């Protein structure tokens, strides 16, 4: 498998994880039953594939290095974009592949090397390795590949996938919390999906796997102890500092993983009660970015970790499932089918922005919301004075309404990314408002007529680059205008660029702009979505 084939594998993994996301979420009981393992694996693989797609656009790459370039980009993207414990472990599987293909394509022999190396990396990164998890299943996949007598890639891939699937079925016998719940390990199920995807790419057909029993509903018992999932990206560090950080995080909590991409970037994860101390430990080790703190409103299975698979009395029955979420809904004004899908998947109720939304239609939509608390993302649909009037009219004794300062859909997406129903409404609104306000945004349009702007006169068909609502770039070529606008928006820095493509966006415009960012601003992550909105060819958000 060369670089193109590896990228095809990544895309197949992405599609298969999307298909299996809810199944994997429903298996999730360890280390905390938060039903997000499938979502985290999907988000991590999406970051890996998007980074690899950008790297694959480099025309100067030596064809002999294509496999390593793509695999290394996938490993880096997964490390930077890792979500959750399972996402960090996935990044090490991809790093194992990247290290194995340094001198050529992925073959039967290098696949064996990749799985063996991935197994080593995962064990090195964990503070307390627990058997009966993805760790054990990865070991078994590596052993099955090593024992396979065949010398073709497809046969070794199938042996690894079958070995992983067999080990997956054994996980309930190795980890007490899985046995009590009657499920297999969620992260390990995700690993089997990845290996089955490799078989599908090499053989043309994926293996058939059984339907795994899913987690039944549990009743909540008592108040949850306050715990947080803390993740961040670490740079400007070295192995001794990383080892010290790993030990310190193990003192603060559990589910500790600190792993690298092989190129001086590390991703750290911990479940702990003192999120501030976990961040301070990272600051002592190096430079932090992409800090993510989420409330875990139930106890982790720390007793099972200490008992190495022996179930503490009443362990699963006493697992503290989250209390009922706050009665809070989010209403977002959105244009474009693709953008509407993005907001809905993130948990928002969508009010179509076309035809144009009025204060009356927005007020009616708020009143139709069944929630006691309603957060509104207007996304530039109405001027501020009308939004204030709508908010006053919508509030009553039975409903509290908070309108957030999102002037565009990309700002609205940034706000949704930090939404946490576990917080009280005002804190949630503040965090979301801050995320929206700190997201620089712009848009690329094609002029429909001759007009005078602040930077000169444009002609019909010219490319217009807007920063906020003001035209700052005019160019005869729309693509050139887009590249210039990106340079302006990124001149003050940025870590993540979101490109929301409109219905009339020229073919390959998203890929071209992503490649421009990769060349001119290395290290900046790019996410390209199909928004389908009319008017803007692209909406751009810089976080």
PyMOL commands that set and color helices and strands:
alter all, ss='L'
color gray80, all
select helices_A, chain A and resi 3-27+37-56+63-80+84-100+108-125+134-147+153-174+176-181+186-203+239-252+275-285+302-306+337-345+359-368+384-394+409-417+425-437+478-490+509-520
alter helices_A, ss='H'
color red, helices_A
select strands_A, chain A and resi 227-235+253-260+266-272+287-296+328-334+349-352+373-377+400-404+440-446+451-453+456-458+463-467+470-475+496-501+525-530+538-542
alter strands_A, ss='S'
color yellow, strands_A
deselect
rebuild
show_as cartoon
